[in-house]
C-alpha cells in the first residue's frame, strides 16, 4: 500500500471509529465466524507458518466489521493478535500484507478512517455541500445520501461500508468506497481553497482509489 494514506490516518483507526455516531455495535457476527485458538496461540508465540498466518488474517478480516460487538472470548483473542502486532495501525499493515479479503478489508478501513477524520474538517464538509448544489446525487451514491450534507455525512458512509463488509457484500462495499473517494476527489480543490491544510485530500483519494481497485481485483 502507498504510505501516504496510512500516514494520514491516526494510529488507532478503530478507536477513531468508536467515536462516531454510526457503528456496528448492535450487530453480531454470523454463526461460524471466529478465531482459531491454535492459530492465535502459535501466532503470538511466533511459531505460526505462512499458510496458518494467511488463514488467521482471513479470520480477522471477516470479524473486523463486528469488532464493536464481539463476545469477551473473541475480544480477548483479537486483542492478543493486535498487541502482538504492536497496535491497530500495525494490524492494518499486517492485513494489507495478505492478498485477498484481508488486504481489501485493510484498505477499506483506511478509507473509513479518513472519512471519519475528514468529517471533522469544516472545509471538506462545506466543499461537499457546495458540490451537491451542482450535482445533488454524486455518481454511485444514490440511496446512501440524505438531502442535507453535514458533519455526519461521511461517517454514515463509513458505517455503510462497514455494514456491507459484515454482510459479505464486498463488491458493493468497494463500489460505495470508490464512489465516495471520487466525490471527495472532485471536492478537493474547493476544500483546499477554503483551508490549505487539507490540500493533500485529492492526492490521498487518488492513492486510496488505486489501492482499493487493486485489492478488489485480487479478492
Steps between C-alpha positions, in 0.01 A plus 500: 500500500617855440631653821311826451151381605633306799706797612192718502287267712545512877656195666177380659270466198240297682514729803426791269202317358374433853434872542264522204123503528467211253652168607436129467486454878146360483586235241646161583728282292327216312522148636826336404706819509786485747872476562666160520662489848783284372582749223488791746721318748762409241490850352562665837774246571664579167475143375219533246596421142402704192196284415366520854564873515306549178209303648510710816507825299190385313321425828594841644382675184161331518457592867616860476161649398357364825778619731251708700291201601734204535452276806770525765683187389535626143590849618782353708628298204483803269682709760776238519549523124500881500735525798740253341505712184557822693170684462204551273694689237737204489196273470400682181853471361503127584165440331622698200789256471258214425332492161129448455242599758749611771665755270165625373364539853813685614477749216130556550566568869766753409235680294249473784753656735553784255126554462464530876799732512386731221146515636654719772649743244255789436668583169442148369138493615437840341664394174285186486186699578579748223572219253151361562350833404628424150458121513244407770584130479861423405549191281478175692357653817129481426322353800789572735463875545229699674416843354703696756879472503647550848776374728332158526479435127842341454470306825170351387663385176786342697243314709325375187827373353566313824146363501532374142826327590334333798222377274751346262416749225858593418425606142242753617734623774770558238260681268385729780858563613617590150201727439561679830872544428415639157257747656765617747754525219266724305443724802868516597596822315218695666586356841863607450382847402303524823779355714849433358565247778287244313694554179605134470140372503497448125828309502382285789183407315695417184724266699217338689296440184799333335561285807137389531468425129817291508398303808145442375644342184684249724212421736 
